[in-house]
């Protein structure tokens, strides 16, 4: 494959595009004199997104030193991995081509050896890599501020490959009681048979993590943040500090936040996971997962992934690339709708409790506010009724689909006691914080007023 296009070779583009694509620390971007009131500058500084390092002195110039990636998330989701970055050379198509070939050929033996020794970037076999998939991986790396990303055939495949790669026999995983149920079962049941110890802690008692770290040789801390469906938040900075002192890695499943709202690697985590099926793809039409981190750690995960065979198809990768381009817009709308809806529901007489970290009344608000730029599109709440009254509310809704998953354009609603815990004992449900009257609402991009009116009319049917 021909050498990739770099930022240094964009001189042939129109002037406006050259300016857009120059790194913000480039001489092409002139420093702007601080000629407007200092209080306005300070207001801008206070409003800056986490991860941006702002420098201002009275009477001096005002400069922004962005995190690696040199552009906003809104720009990166559109251009990273394509126009910004390595991209796919040899085509002038704006849309990334779908390379469906499973096998790639070499001109001669020297060409093959150059590839094997890393002196030539190319591909060999579809299970080990693909040009379309590589664009997706580069785009996610830019969003997560990661050195490397591996995209897999499902979120669960990403979880399994990561745990197998980073926790050896005799290792010890610490996780939370609120983590994804299938991940929890894999850690407890499968890893246990491989000689790997596991400890489950309650997020409400995060201090217990110190005791576990002091008393055990912990390999990895694994947690979701926010959790599903009660939207509890891990203090990632605190956990990373505690774990790193004892030599333990930190892995965060950030699916319910999306890379737009939260970047665990910038907060100290070593690995960040996503079910790319959710906010990244955004259209309920593709299954995928991804794991991002340092090149050293991701190369270990990639080796296991090759053995597990969980390669994503180029067509699925293309669909996620397409979905990512609108992710910032979708997530912004979902953040706004969810916060407004959570505030409305909190005041409604038919609602007992609302679980949403964006509410000041949430016990997780201070943590979420410190590490998230938005609070996500999922709101859980407890209806003032029993199992069947809550079912009447669900059935009376007209806009959302009764379905699992989250993060797509369409709103989805479910009653976890029916959708995920049907047939389980009250003790098992209580252990997972699941009440019969709990509702999980994943808001899509429909108009807020339509969703609001639908929820209000359905509450009247209880």
C-alpha positions in Angstrom: 0.0 0.0 0.0 1.3 3.5 -0.9 2.6 5.7 1.9 -0.2 7.3 3.9 -1.2 10.9 3.7 0.1 13.1 6.6 -0.7 16.6 7.9 2.5 17.7 6.3 1.2 17.0 2.8 -2.0 19.0 2.8 -0.6 22.1 1.2 -2.5 21.4 -2.0 -5.8 21.8 -0.1 -7.8 25.1 -0.2 -6.6 27.7 2.4 -9.6 27.3 4.6 -9.1 23.5 4.8 -5.4 23.9 5.4 -6.1 26.2 8.4 -8.7 23.7 9.8 -6.4 20.7 9.6 -3.2 22.3 11.0 -2.5 21.2 14.6 -3.6 24.0 17.0 0.0 24.4 18.1 1.2 25.0 14.6 2.6 28.4 13.6 -0.3 28.5 11.1 -2.5 29.3 14.0 -1.7 32.8 15.2 -1.8 33.6 18.9 -4.8 35.7 19.8 -4.1 38.7 22.0 -6.1 38.9 25.2 -7.7 42.2 24.4 -11.1 41.4 26.0 -11.9 41.5 29.7 -10.1 39.1 32.0 -13.3 37.9 33.6 -14.6 36.7 30.2 -11.3 34.9 29.7 -11.6 33.3 33.1 -15.2 32.2 32.3 -13.9 30.6 29.1 -11.2 28.9 31.0 -13.7 27.5 33.6 -15.9 26.2 30.8 -13.1 24.4 29.0 -13.5 20.7 28.6 -11.4 18.4 30.8 -8.2 17.4 29.1 -7.5 20.9 27.7 -4.6 22.8 29.3 -5.3 26.5 29.3 -2.7 29.1 30.0 -3.4 32.7 30.7 -1.6 35.6 32.3 -3.0 39.1 32.6 -1.7 41.3 29.8 -0.2 38.3 27.9 -1.5 36.3 25.0 -4.1 33.5 25.5 -3.1 30.1 24.2 -4.7 26.7 24.2 -2.6 23.6 24.3 -4.9 20.8 23.3 -4.5 17.1 24.2 -2.9 14.8 21.6 -5.2 14.8 18.6 -5.0 18.6 18.2 -8.7 18.9 17.4 -12.1 18.8 19.1 -14.1 15.6 19.3 -16.5 17.0 16.9 -13.8 17.3 14.3 -12.0 14.0 15.2 -15.1 11.9 14.8 -15.4 13.2 11.2 -11.8 13.2 10.1 -9.5 11.1 12.4 -8.1 8.0 10.8 -9.1 9.5 7.4 -8.2 13.1 6.5 -6.4 13.6 9.8 -3.9 10.9 10.5 -2.7 7.9 8.4 -5.9 7.4 6.5 -6.1 5.1 3.5 -3.9 6.2 0.6 -4.6 5.5 -3.0 -8.1 6.8 -3.1 -9.7 10.3 -3.4 -13.0 9.0 -1.9 -14.4 11.1 1.0 -16.0 7.9 2.3 -13.6 5.2 3.6 -13.6 2.3 1.2 -14.8 -1.1 2.4 -11.9 -3.4 1.7 -13.5 -6.8 1.7 -10.5 -8.9 0.7 -9.4 -11.4 3.3 -5.9 -11.9 2.0 -3.2 -9.3 1.0 -0.3 -10.0 -1.4 3.3 -8.9 -1.4 5.4 -7.9 -4.4 8.4 -10.1 -3.4 10.1 -11.7 -0.5 11.9 -8.5 0.5 8.5 -6.7 0.6 7.2 -9.4 2.9 10.2 -9.2 5.2 9.9 -5.5 5.4 6.3 -5.9 6.5 7.2 -8.6 9.1 10.0 -6.4 10.5 7.6 -3.4 10.7 9.4 -1.3 8.1 6.4 -1.3 5.8 2.8 -0.8 6.8 0.5 -3.2 5.2 -1.8 -6.2 5.9 -1.5 -9.9 5.7 -4.7 -11.7 6.6 -8.2 -10.5 7.6 -8.1 -12.0 11.1 -5.0 -10.0 11.9 -6.1 -6.7 10.4 -7.9 -4.9 7.6 -7.5 -1.4 6.1 -11.1 -0.4 6.8 -10.9 -1.7 10.3 -7.6 0.2 10.8 -9.3 3.5 9.9 -11.9 2.8 12.6 -9.2 1.9 15.2 -7.3 5.1 14.4 -10.5 7.2 14.8 -11.3 5.6 18.2 -7.7 6.1 19.4 -7.8 9.8 18.5 -11.1 10.1 20.5 -9.8 8.2 23.5 -6.3 9.9 23.4 -4.9 6.4 23.2 -1.7 5.1 21.5 -3.6 2.1 20.1 -7.1 0.6 19.7 -8.3 -2.9 18.9 -11.8 -3.3 17.4 -13.5 -6.7 17.9 -16.6 -8.5 16.9 -18.5 -7.6 20.1 -18.1 -5.8 23.4 -18.0 -9.2 25.2 -15.2 -10.3 22.9 -13.2 -7.2 23.8 -13.8 -7.9 27.5 -12.7 -11.5 27.3 -9.6 -10.8 25.2 -8.6 -8.1 27.6 -9.0 -10.2 30.7 -7.2 -13.2 29.3 -4.4 -11.1 28.0 -3.7 -9.0 31.1 -4.5 -11.4 33.9 -2.3 -14.5 34.0 -3.1 -17.7 35.9 -2.5 -17.0 39.6 -3.5 -13.4 39.0 -6.2 -11.5 40.9 -9.1 -9.4 39.5 -11.0 -6.9 41.6 -14.3 -5.7 40.1 -17.5 -4.2 41.3 -20.8 -5.9 42.0 -22.4 -3.5 39.5 -20.3 -4.5 36.5 -21.9 -5.9 33.3 -23.6 -9.1 34.2 -21.9 -11.3 31.6 -18.5 -9.8 32.4 -19.2 -10.5 36.1 -20.1 -14.1 35.3 -17.0 -14.6 33.2 -14.7 -13.2 35.9 -16.4 -15.3 38.6 -17.0 -18.6 36.8 -14.5 -18.8 33.9 -11.5 -17.1 35.3 -11.9 -18.9 38.5 -11.4 -22.2 36.7 -8.1 -20.9 35.3 -6.6 -20.3 38.7 -7.4 -16.6 38.8 -8.8 -15.1 42.0 -11.6 -12.5 41.9 -12.9 -10.1 44.5 -16.1 -8.1 44.2 -16.5 -4.8 46.0 -19.4 -2.4 46.4 -19.1 1.0 44.8 -20.7 2.5 47.8 -17.7 1.2 49.8 -14.8 2.1 47.5 -12.6 2.4 50.6 -12.6 -1.4 50.7 -10.5 -1.3 47.6 -7.6 -0.1 49.7 -7.9 -3.1 52.0 -8.1 -5.6 49.1 -5.0 -4.0 47.5 -3.1 -4.1 50.8 -3.9 -7.7 51.5 -3.6 -9.1 48.0 -1.3 -9.0 44.9 -4.0 -7.5 42.6 -3.3 -7.7 38.9 -6.3 -5.7 37.5 -9.2 -3.5 38.7 -12.2 -3.8 36.3 -15.3 -1.7 36.5 -18.1 0.0 34.5 -18.6 3.8 34.8 -21.4 4.7 34.8 -22.9 1.4 35.7 -26.0 -0.2 34.2 -28.8 0.3 35.1 -28.3 2.3 38.3 -25.7 4.7 36.8 -23.2 4.7 39.6 -19.8 6.3 38.9 -16.3 5.1 39.6 -13.9 7.9 40.8 -11.4 6.9 38.1 -8.6 9.3 39.3 -8.9 7.9 42.9 -9.0 4.3 41.8 -6.1 4.7 39.4 -4.0 6.3 42.1 -4.8 3.5 44.6 -4.2 0.7 42.1 -1.0 2.1 40.5 0.6 2.5 44.0 0.3 -1.3 44.3 1.2 -2.1 40.6 -2.3 -3.0 39.5 -3.8 -2.0 36.1 -7.1 -0.2 35.8 -9.6 -1.1 33.1 -12.8 0.9 32.7 -15.8 0.0 30.6 -17.0 3.4 29.5 -19.8 2.3 27.2 -22.6 4.2 29.0 -20.6 7.4 28.8 -19.2 7.2 25.3 -15.9 8.9 24.4 -17.7 12.2 24.0 -18.6 12.4 27.7 -15.7 10.6 29.3 -12.1 9.7 28.6 -10.8 7.3 31.2 -7.3 7.2 29.9 -6.8 10.9 30.6 -8.1 10.3 34.1 -5.4 7.6 34.9 -7.0 4.4 33.6 -4.7 2.0 31.7 -7.4 0.4 29.5 -10.8 1.6 28.3 -13.4 -0.7 26.8 -16.6 0.0 24.9 -19.5 -1.9 23.4 -19.2 -0.1 20.1 -22.7 -1.4 19.3 -24.1 1.5 21.5 -23.2 5.2 21.1 -20.3 4.6 18.6 -22.4 2.8 15.9 -25.5 4.6 17.1 -28.1 3.0 14.9 -28.9 -0.4 16.4 -27.6 -2.2 13.3 -24.1 -3.5 14.1 -22.4 -5.5 16.9 -18.8 -4.6 17.8 -16.5 -3.9 20.7 -13.2 -2.0 21.2 -10.4 -1.7 23.7 -7.9 1.2 23.8 -4.7 1.9 25.7 -1.0 1.9 25.3 0.6 0.1 22.4 2.3 -2.3 24.9 -1.0 -3.3 26.5 -3.1 -3.4 23.3 -0.4 -5.6 21.6 -1.0 -8.2 24.3 -4.7 -8.0 23.9 -4.3 -8.2 20.1 -2.3 -11.5 20.4 -5.1 -13.1 22.4 -7.7 -11.6 20.0 -6.0 -13.3 17.0 -6.3 -16.6 18.8 -9.9 -16.1 19.8 -10.8 -15.2 16.2 -13.2 -12.3 17.1 -12.4 -10.2 14.0 -15.0 -7.6 12.9 -16.0 -7.6 9.3 -15.0 -4.6 7.1 -18.6 -3.9 6.4 -19.4 -3.6 10.1 -16.3 -1.4 10.6 -17.5 0.9 7.8 -20.9 1.2 9.4 -19.3 2.2 12.7 -17.1 4.7 11.0 -20.2 6.2 9.4 -22.0 6.2 12.8 -19.1 7.8 14.6 -19.2 10.9 12.3 -22.5 11.9 14.0 -21.7 10.6 17.5 -20.9 14.0 19.0 -24.1 15.5 17.6 -26.2 12.5 18.8 -24.7 12.4 22.3 -25.1 16.1 22.8 -28.8 15.8 22.0 -29.1 12.7 24.2 -27.3 14.4 27.1 -29.6 17.4 26.9 -32.8 15.3 26.6 -31.8 13.0 29.5 -30.9 15.8 31.9 -34.2 17.6 31.2 -36.2 14.4 31.6 -34.4 13.4 34.8 -35.2 16.8 36.3 -38.9 16.5 35.2 -39.2 13.0 36.5 -37.6 13.9 39.9 -40.5 16.3 40.5 -43.3 14.0 39.3 -45.6 12.6 42.0 -45.7 9.2 40.3 -41.9 8.7 40.5 -40.2 7.5 43.7 -36.6 8.0 42.7 -34.5 8.9 39.7 -31.1 7.5 39.0 -29.0 9.9 36.9 -25.6 11.3 37.7 -26.4 14.6 36.2 -28.9 15.4 39.0 -27.4 17.3 42.0 -29.4 14.9 44.2 -27.5 11.9 42.9 -24.9 10.5 45.3 -22.6 10.1 42.2 -23.0 13.7 40.9 -19.8 15.1 42.4 -17.8 12.2 40.8 -19.5 12.5 37.5 -19.1 16.3 37.4 -15.4 16.0 38.0 -14.7 13.5 35.2 -17.5 13.8 32.6 -18.5 16.5 30.2 -22.0 15.2 29.8 -24.0 12.6 31.7 -25.2 10.3 29.0 -28.5 9.3 27.4 -29.7 6.7 29.9 -32.0 7.6 32.8 -33.3 5.0 35.3 -36.2 5.7 37.6 -38.6 3.9 40.0 -42.3 4.3 39.4 -44.6 4.6 42.4 -46.2 1.3 41.7 -45.7 -2.5 41.7 -44.4 -4.9 38.9 -47.7 -4.8 37.0 -48.3 -1.1 37.4 -44.9 -0.5 36.0 -45.7 -2.8 33.1 -48.8 -0.8 32.4 -46.6 2.3 32.2 -44.1 0.6 29.8 -46.9 -0.7 27.6 -48.6 2.8 27.4 -45.5 4.4 25.9 -45.8 5.1 22.2 -42.5 6.6 21.1 -39.8 4.2 22.5 -39.3 0.6 21.6 -39.4 -2.0 24.4 -36.0 -3.4 23.8 -32.5 -4.0 25.3 -29.4 -2.0 24.3 -28.9 1.8 24.3 -27.2 4.7 22.6 -29.0 4.6 19.3 -31.1 7.1 17.4 -34.3 5.5 18.6 -35.4 5.7 22.3 -35.6 2.3 24.0 -37.3 1.4 27.3 -37.2 -1.7 29.5 -38.2 -2.9 32.9 -35.1 -4.8 34.1 -37.2 -7.1 36.4 -38.9 -8.3 33.2 -36.2 -7.8 30.5 -33.1 -9.1 32.3 -34.1 -10.7 35.6 -37.4 -12.5 34.7 -37.6 -15.7 36.6 -34.9 -14.8 39.1 -35.5 -14.8 42.8 -36.2 -11.6 44.8 -33.0 -12.2 46.6 -31.0 -12.3 43.3 -32.7 -9.2 42.1 -32.1 -7.4 45.4 -28.5 -8.3 45.3 -28.2 -6.5 41.9 -30.3 -3.5 43.1 -33.2 -4.4 40.8 -36.7 -3.5 42.0 -39.9 -4.5 40.2 -40.8 -0.9 39.6 -37.4 0.1 38.1 -37.5 1.5 34.5 -34.4 2.0 32.3 -35.0 4.6 29.6 -32.3 5.0 26.8 -33.2 8.3 25.1 -32.6 8.6 21.4 -32.6 11.8 19.3 -36.3 12.3 19.0 -37.7 15.7 19.9 -37.7 16.3 23.7 -41.2 17.6 23.8 -42.5 14.4 22.1 -40.8 12.2 24.5 -41.9 14.3 27.5 -45.5 14.2 26.4 -45.4 10.5 25.9 -43.9 9.8 29.3 -46.5 12.1 31.0 -49.4 10.4 29.3 -48.1 6.9 30.1 -47.7 7.8 33.8 -51.4 8.6 33.9 -52.1 5.0 32.8 -50.7 3.5 35.9 
